[in-house]
Amino acid sequence: MTGAAAGRRGVVGAYLRDHWQGRQSLAWSFWVNLVLLRAAILGLAPFTRPPFIEDPVVAAGVAIAYFLVLQVGVFAWQIVGVVRAGDAYQSNFGAGSLVIAVHLAIVAAMALTLTSVVSVFLHLFEEPAGEPEYLAWERARAARYQLALDADDATLLRFTGSFELGVIRKLTALVQAHPGLRGIVLDSPGGHVYEGRGVAKLIQRQGLDTYVFGTCSSTCTTVFIAGKTRVLGPQGRLGFHQQWMDADYPVFLVDEEAEMRKDLDFYAAQGIAPAFRDKVFVTPHDRLWFPSPDELLAAGVVHRIAETAQ
């Protein structure tokens, strides 16, 4: 820990102790540490439950943490500090009526807090009218891809569309139901990076071959490279570009450079040549690099070029 960080930590600790021990003025303790902070905490309540948090299990965990930390721990610190500041104020100035008003305000804050807590937990267990929103989202995602047995060859799967949440689960079910599968045909513009990686790992574990007779771009290329034997059709194309977060808001917890290095490590483990790996994430995310079949063969990305399309 640096000296500056330690100094900031000491200032925060001193501030918390001063309020707890009633050393701050009654006005500051009441209006800032109680009223403003409590308003901010109560304002966070809608963000601890669906639909802001889709997964009900995660929502329950966040709601419990919110209750224990902010509605119990922080609230106790607020109340004790204000009461002690009120006692100090009465001792110094003898204004009993003002202190009584402060105590009544504390009771009102308790009532608001209790109402907020009850509301948060009731929302976790209420049944929404009509179809649950998460089912509608799941159905919308499933409509963006098709994953099924090949109509002419029951040992092959065909995947068409974008990699969405739920693909791993569906592919796992198909693999378990059809132990004789030998490969998967891919035709995809990409999609969810983490879902694509999960599919890639499943393909690798199952020892499935991968085929591309159309276009396989972005995340799809990682899935293709997971194949035991990788086959490119005469019209097949593999498109590479930089990863990016398709979001209308800043995503602070995702390091795109680190994420791309993870895929490059996977490519290396799959035998892709270093010179090729150096080019994989050079093209900006709004364009695509389509290496020639000869480049793909030389780099070990593709093992064989098929003579005909399937």
Contacts in CASP RR format, 6 or more apart in sequence:
PFRMAT RR
TARGET T0000
AUTHOR 0000-0000-0000
METHOD contacts of the structure
MODEL  1
MTGAAAGRRGVVGAYLRDHWQGRQSLAWSFWVNLVLLRAAILGLAPFTRP
PFIEDPVVAAGVAIAYFLVLQVGVFAWQIVGVVRAGDAYQSNFGAGSLVI
AVHLAIVAAMALTLTSVVSVFLHLFEEPAGEPEYLAWERARAARYQLALD
ADDATLLRFTGSFELGVIRKLTALVQAHPGLRGIVLDSPGGHVYEGRGVA
KLIQRQGLDTYVFGTCSSTCTTVFIAGKTRVLGPQGRLGFHQQWMDADYP
VFLVDEEAEMRKDLDFYAAQGIAPAFRDKVFVTPHDRLWFPSPDELLAAG
VVHRIAETAQ
1 9 0 8 1.000
16 77 0 8 1.000
17 23 0 8 1.000
18 24 0 8 1.000
19 29 0 8 1.000
19 33 0 8 1.000
19 77 0 8 1.000
19 78 0 8 1.000
19 81 0 8 1.000
19 85 0 8 1.000
20 77 0 8 1.000
20 80 0 8 1.000
20 81 0 8 1.000
20 84 0 8 1.000
21 81 0 8 1.000
21 84 0 8 1.000
22 29 0 8 1.000
22 81 0 8 1.000
22 84 0 8 1.000
22 85 0 8 1.000
22 86 0 8 1.000
22 87 0 8 1.000
22 88 0 8 1.000
23 85 0 8 1.000
23 88 0 8 1.000
24 33 0 8 1.000
24 81 0 8 1.000
24 85 0 8 1.000
25 85 0 8 1.000
25 89 0 8 1.000
26 82 0 8 1.000
26 85 0 8 1.000
26 86 0 8 1.000
26 88 0 8 1.000
26 89 0 8 1.000
26 98 0 8 1.000
26 99 0 8 1.000
26 102 0 8 1.000
29 81 0 8 1.000
29 82 0 8 1.000
29 85 0 8 1.000
29 86 0 8 1.000
30 82 0 8 1.000
30 85 0 8 1.000
30 102 0 8 1.000
30 105 0 8 1.000
33 78 0 8 1.000
33 81 0 8 1.000
33 82 0 8 1.000
34 78 0 8 1.000
34 79 0 8 1.000
34 82 0 8 1.000
34 105 0 8 1.000
34 106 0 8 1.000
34 109 0 8 1.000
35 105 0 8 1.000
35 109 0 8 1.000
37 74 0 8 1.000
37 78 0 8 1.000
38 75 0 8 1.000
38 78 0 8 1.000
38 109 0 8 1.000
38 112 0 8 1.000
38 113 0 8 1.000
41 70 0 8 1.000
41 71 0 8 1.000
41 74 0 8 1.000
41 75 0 8 1.000
42 112 0 8 1.000
42 113 0 8 1.000
42 116 0 8 1.000
44 66 0 8 1.000
44 70 0 8 1.000
45 66 0 8 1.000
45 116 0 8 1.000
45 119 0 8 1.000
45 120 0 8 1.000
46 52 0 8 1.000
47 53 0 8 1.000
48 59 0 8 1.000
48 62 0 8 1.000
48 63 0 8 1.000
48 66 0 8 1.000
48 120 0 8 1.000
49 59 0 8 1.000
49 62 0 8 1.000
49 63 0 8 1.000
49 120 0 8 1.000
49 123 0 8 1.000
49 124 0 8 1.000
50 56 0 8 1.000
50 59 0 8 1.000
50 123 0 8 1.000
50 124 0 8 1.000
50 133 0 8 1.000
50 134 0 8 1.000
51 133 0 8 1.000
53 59 0 8 1.000
53 62 0 8 1.000
54 133 0 8 1.000
54 134 0 8 1.000
54 137 0 8 1.000
55 134 0 8 1.000
56 124 0 8 1.000
56 134 0 8 1.000
59 124 0 8 1.000
60 124 0 8 1.000
63 120 0 8 1.000
63 121 0 8 1.000
63 124 0 8 1.000
66 120 0 8 1.000
67 117 0 8 1.000
67 120 0 8 1.000
67 121 0 8 1.000
71 113 0 8 1.000
71 116 0 8 1.000
71 117 0 8 1.000
75 109 0 8 1.000
75 113 0 8 1.000
78 109 0 8 1.000
79 106 0 8 1.000
79 109 0 8 1.000
79 110 0 8 1.000
82 102 0 8 1.000
82 106 0 8 1.000
83 103 0 8 1.000
83 106 0 8 1.000
86 99 0 8 1.000
86 102 0 8 1.000
87 99 0 8 1.000
89 95 0 8 1.000
89 98 0 8 1.000
89 99 0 8 1.000
90 96 0 8 1.000
90 99 0 8 1.000
138 165 0 8 1.000
138 166 0 8 1.000
141 164 0 8 1.000
141 165 0 8 1.000
141 166 0 8 1.000
142 164 0 8 1.000
142 166 0 8 1.000
144 161 0 8 1.000
144 162 0 8 1.000
144 164 0 8 1.000
145 159 0 8 1.000
145 160 0 8 1.000
145 161 0 8 1.000
145 162 0 8 1.000
145 163 0 8 1.000
145 164 0 8 1.000
145 167 0 8 1.000
145 188 0 8 1.000
146 158 0 8 1.000
146 159 0 8 1.000
146 160 0 8 1.000
146 161 0 8 1.000
147 157 0 8 1.000
147 158 0 8 1.000
147 159 0 8 1.000
147 160 0 8 1.000
147 167 0 8 1.000
147 170 0 8 1.000
147 171 0 8 1.000
147 174 0 8 1.000
148 157 0 8 1.000
148 158 0 8 1.000
148 174 0 8 1.000
149 156 0 8 1.000
149 157 0 8 1.000
149 158 0 8 1.000
149 174 0 8 1.000
149 178 0 8 1.000
150 156 0 8 1.000
150 157 0 8 1.000
150 158 0 8 1.000
150 185 0 8 1.000
150 310 0 8 1.000
153 310 0 8 1.000
154 178 0 8 1.000
155 180 0 8 1.000
155 181 0 8 1.000
155 182 0 8 1.000
155 183 0 8 1.000
156 181 0 8 1.000
156 182 0 8 1.000
156 183 0 8 1.000
156 184 0 8 1.000
156 185 0 8 1.000
156 211 0 8 1.000
156 310 0 8 1.000
157 171 0 8 1.000
157 174 0 8 1.000
157 181 0 8 1.000
157 183 0 8 1.000
157 184 0 8 1.000
157 185 0 8 1.000
158 184 0 8 1.000
158 185 0 8 1.000
158 187 0 8 1.000
159 167 0 8 1.000
159 184 0 8 1.000
159 185 0 8 1.000
159 186 0 8 1.000
159 187 0 8 1.000
159 188 0 8 1.000
160 187 0 8 1.000
160 188 0 8 1.000
161 187 0 8 1.000
161 188 0 8 1.000
161 189 0 8 1.000
161 190 0 8 1.000
162 188 0 8 1.000
162 189 0 8 1.000
162 190 0 8 1.000
162 191 0 8 1.000
162 192 0 8 1.000
163 188 0 8 1.000
163 190 0 8 1.000
163 191 0 8 1.000
163 192 0 8 1.000
163 195 0 8 1.000
163 196 0 8 1.000
163 199 0 8 1.000
163 219 0 8 1.000
163 220 0 8 1.000
163 223 0 8 1.000
164 191 0 8 1.000
164 192 0 8 1.000
164 195 0 8 1.000
165 192 0 8 1.000
165 195 0 8 1.000
166 195 0 8 1.000
167 192 0 8 1.000
167 195 0 8 1.000
167 196 0 8 1.000
167 199 0 8 1.000
168 195 0 8 1.000
168 196 0 8 1.000
168 198 0 8 1.000
168 199 0 8 1.000
168 202 0 8 1.000
171 199 0 8 1.000
171 202 0 8 1.000
172 202 0 8 1.000
174 181 0 8 1.000
175 181 0 8 1.000
175 202 0 8 1.000
175 206 0 8 1.000
181 206 0 8 1.000
181 208 0 8 1.000
182 208 0 8 1.000
182 209 0 8 1.000
183 203 0 8 1.000
183 208 0 8 1.000
183 209 0 8 1.000
183 210 0 8 1.000
183 211 0 8 1.000
183 227 0 8 1.000
184 203 0 8 1.000
184 208 0 8 1.000
184 209 0 8 1.000
184 210 0 8 1.000
184 211 0 8 1.000
185 211 0 8 1.000
185 212 0 8 1.000
185 213 0 8 1.000
185 310 0 8 1.000
186 210 0 8 1.000
186 211 0 8 1.000
186 212 0 8 1.000
186 216 0 8 1.000
186 220 0 8 1.000
186 223 0 8 1.000
186 224 0 8 1.000
187 212 0 8 1.000
187 213 0 8 1.000
187 214 0 8 1.000
187 215 0 8 1.000
187 216 0 8 1.000
188 215 0 8 1.000
188 216 0 8 1.000
188 217 0 8 1.000
188 219 0 8 1.000
188 220 0 8 1.000
188 223 0 8 1.000
189 215 0 8 1.000
189 217 0 8 1.000
189 218 0 8 1.000
189 220 0 8 1.000
190 216 0 8 1.000
190 217 0 8 1.000
190 218 0 8 1.000
190 219 0 8 1.000
190 220 0 8 1.000
191 218 0 8 1.000
191 219 0 8 1.000
191 220 0 8 1.000
192 219 0 8 1.000
193 219 0 8 1.000
193 243 0 8 1.000
193 259 0 8 1.000
195 219 0 8 1.000
196 219 0 8 1.000
196 220 0 8 1.000
196 222 0 8 1.000
196 223 0 8 1.000
197 219 0 8 1.000
197 222 0 8 1.000
197 262 0 8 1.000
197 263 0 8 1.000
197 266 0 8 1.000
199 223 0 8 1.000
199 226 0 8 1.000
200 222 0 8 1.000
200 223 0 8 1.000
200 225 0 8 1.000
200 226 0 8 1.000
200 266 0 8 1.000
201 226 0 8 1.000
203 210 0 8 1.000
203 223 0 8 1.000
203 226 0 8 1.000
203 227 0 8 1.000
204 226 0 8 1.000
204 227 0 8 1.000
204 228 0 8 1.000
207 227 0 8 1.000
207 228 0 8 1.000
208 227 0 8 1.000
208 228 0 8 1.000
209 227 0 8 1.000
209 228 0 8 1.000
209 229 0 8 1.000
209 230 0 8 1.000
209 231 0 8 1.000
210 223 0 8 1.000
210 224 0 8 1.000
210 225 0 8 1.000
210 226 0 8 1.000
210 227 0 8 1.000
210 229 0 8 1.000
210 230 0 8 1.000
210 231 0 8 1.000
211 230 0 8 1.000
211 231 0 8 1.000
211 232 0 8 1.000
211 233 0 8 1.000
211 306 0 8 1.000
211 310 0 8 1.000
212 224 0 8 1.000
212 231 0 8 1.000
212 232 0 8 1.000
212 233 0 8 1.000
212 236 0 8 1.000
212 237 0 8 1.000
212 238 0 8 1.000
213 233 0 8 1.000
213 234 0 8 1.000
213 235 0 8 1.000
213 236 0 8 1.000
213 306 0 8 1.000
213 309 0 8 1.000
213 310 0 8 1.000
214 233 0 8 1.000
214 235 0 8 1.000
214 236 0 8 1.000
214 237 0 8 1.000
214 309 0 8 1.000
215 236 0 8 1.000
215 237 0 8 1.000
215 239 0 8 1.000
216 223 0 8 1.000
216 224 0 8 1.000
216 236 0 8 1.000
216 237 0 8 1.000
216 238 0 8 1.000
216 239 0 8 1.000
217 237 0 8 1.000
217 238 0 8 1.000
217 239 0 8 1.000
217 240 0 8 1.000
217 241 0 8 1.000
217 288 0 8 1.000
218 239 0 8 1.000
218 240 0 8 1.000
218 241 0 8 1.000
218 243 0 8 1.000
218 288 0 8 1.000
221 238 0 8 1.000
221 239 0 8 1.000
221 240 0 8 1.000
222 263 0 8 1.000
222 266 0 8 1.000
222 267 0 8 1.000
224 230 0 8 1.000
224 238 0 8 1.000
224 301 0 8 1.000
225 266 0 8 1.000
225 267 0 8 1.000
225 270 0 8 1.000
225 272 0 8 1.000
225 301 0 8 1.000
226 266 0 8 1.000
226 270 0 8 1.000
227 270 0 8 1.000
229 303 0 8 1.000
229 304 0 8 1.000
230 301 0 8 1.000
230 302 0 8 1.000
230 303 0 8 1.000
230 304 0 8 1.000
231 302 0 8 1.000
231 303 0 8 1.000
231 304 0 8 1.000
231 305 0 8 1.000
231 306 0 8 1.000
232 238 0 8 1.000
232 293 0 8 1.000
232 296 0 8 1.000
232 302 0 8 1.000
232 304 0 8 1.000
232 305 0 8 1.000
232 306 0 8 1.000
233 305 0 8 1.000
233 306 0 8 1.000
233 308 0 8 1.000
233 309 0 8 1.000
234 305 0 8 1.000
234 306 0 8 1.000
234 307 0 8 1.000
234 308 0 8 1.000
234 309 0 8 1.000
235 309 0 8 1.000
237 290 0 8 1.000
238 290 0 8 1.000
238 291 0 8 1.000
238 296 0 8 1.000
238 301 0 8 1.000
238 302 0 8 1.000
239 288 0 8 1.000
239 289 0 8 1.000
239 290 0 8 1.000
239 291 0 8 1.000
240 279 0 8 1.000
240 280 0 8 1.000
240 281 0 8 1.000
240 283 0 8 1.000
240 288 0 8 1.000
240 289 0 8 1.000
240 290 0 8 1.000
240 291 0 8 1.000
241 281 0 8 1.000
241 283 0 8 1.000
241 284 0 8 1.000
241 285 0 8 1.000
241 286 0 8 1.000
241 287 0 8 1.000
241 288 0 8 1.000
241 289 0 8 1.000
242 256 0 8 1.000
242 260 0 8 1.000
242 281 0 8 1.000
242 282 0 8 1.000
242 283 0 8 1.000
242 284 0 8 1.000
242 285 0 8 1.000
243 256 0 8 1.000
243 259 0 8 1.000
243 260 0 8 1.000
243 263 0 8 1.000
243 281 0 8 1.000
243 285 0 8 1.000
244 256 0 8 1.000
244 285 0 8 1.000
245 251 0 8 1.000
245 254 0 8 1.000
245 256 0 8 1.000
260 281 0 8 1.000
263 280 0 8 1.000
263 281 0 8 1.000
264 277 0 8 1.000
264 280 0 8 1.000
264 281 0 8 1.000
267 277 0 8 1.000
267 280 0 8 1.000
268 274 0 8 1.000
268 277 0 8 1.000
271 300 0 8 1.000
272 299 0 8 1.000
272 300 0 8 1.000
272 301 0 8 1.000
273 298 0 8 1.000
273 299 0 8 1.000
273 300 0 8 1.000
275 299 0 8 1.000
276 291 0 8 1.000
276 295 0 8 1.000
276 299 0 8 1.000
276 300 0 8 1.000
276 301 0 8 1.000
279 289 0 8 1.000
279 291 0 8 1.000
282 289 0 8 1.000
283 289 0 8 1.000
291 299 0 8 1.000
291 301 0 8 1.000
293 302 0 8 1.000
293 305 0 8 1.000
296 302 0 8 1.000
297 303 0 8 1.000
297 305 0 8 1.000
END
